[in-house]
Structure formats: C-alpha cells, structure tokens
Amino acid sequence: ITDYIAFFGLNGDEISITVTDPVDGTVYDESFELRDDSAVYDGFTYCFEPIVKHTELIVSDLPPYGGTEIGIAIDAGANTAKCGKCVVGFGKFVGDVVYGTQVGIVSYSNVDRSFGRAVIQSGEYNRFVDYQIGVNTQYNREIQKLLTGYRDRAIVFIGSKTDFLETTLYGVYKDFSLTLNPALSSLSMRVEEL
C-alpha cells in the first residue's frame, strides 16, 4: 500500500501519474506541470525572468490501494526526459516543522593556493536540513521507536509540501534528540542528502 511518490532530479515539462487497480480499474489519473513561476510576480518578471523547472515533486494523495500498478510518464517535449530518483512509499507523520529549522549545503570543492595563487577545484556538494519539529508529547515513545527503526535507511523527509520545499530531501538522519515537555515536545534532527 502506497500513498506517496517523491521524484528527484527531474527534467521535463510535465509528469503524469496513473494508478490502476485490477478490480476497480483506473483509480488515479493526474498530471503535474513542472514549470516554476514563483519568481514571476509582475509584467516585467513575466517578460524577462528565465523559465525555471521544478526538479523535485512530491505527490501525496495517491489512493492507498494494495496490489495496484503505478504508471509514470515524463513529457519533456523535444528534450530528454530525466528522473534521478523515484521513491514510492507510505507516509508517516511525525510532527510539524517549526521556525528555527535550518537548510544548507556541505561543499566538497577545494581551494589550491600553490604558488600564492588561488585556484578553485570544483567538487560535488550535498544538502542538509537541521529540522526543528513540534511533537505531541503523548507520541514521543512511538516516534523514538519509529526513527530508531529508520536509523540506517535512506528515506524521503518532507518538511513541508507547500511553504518550505527546500526542507524536502532524500537522505539519512545523522542523529535526533527529543526535548520533553508536558504537551508539546521538541524534536531536533539533522538529515543529510544522499
């Protein structure tokens, strides 16, 4: 049973997803535009901002049927359609991401200063998120057991599906700690992208 699909490293104009049940037939058929218009806010930016495409997509409303077939089609027009990673699974809610969550990158580039001149040797990088999450205290034990079970598995972490998309990544957490409070506890967790 799945209800989430996460895509990373996308290149295309549109992505279509269908879910087909052997008994009920097609139970889900949606298309998603990958154009990102978030930088367009007036006539000038409409005319002069470059066209930007989303490289990640989270779909969280799949019907939770068992034994279905999921069809995925990426339309890139005349260009080559690409998908770096597609993760299908069942979502688990831990808590609400709160202010204070930090995002950033770790760069593996080097600066060589041989002979007094700086030369940059470009390297890879990976993203990280230091989550601050409000957790209902009555679920602390359950959440501790859940996260301990995922301690050495790569999964998709979704901080927000709408407001802070940069808090979504595919990776592993380094560590977590729960600060206990009577009603709402605080979960701190660092996740590093793979």
Secondary structure, DSSP 8 states (H G I E B T S, - for coil): ---EEEEES-BSSEEEEEEEETTTEEEEEEEEE-EE-TT--SHHHHHHS--EE-SEEEE------SS-EEEEEEE-TTS--B-SEEEEE------EE-TT-EEEEEE--EEE-GGG--EEE---EEEEEEEEEEEEGGGHHHHHHHHHHTTTS-EEEES-SSS-GGGEEEEEEEEEEEE--SSEEEEEEEEEE-
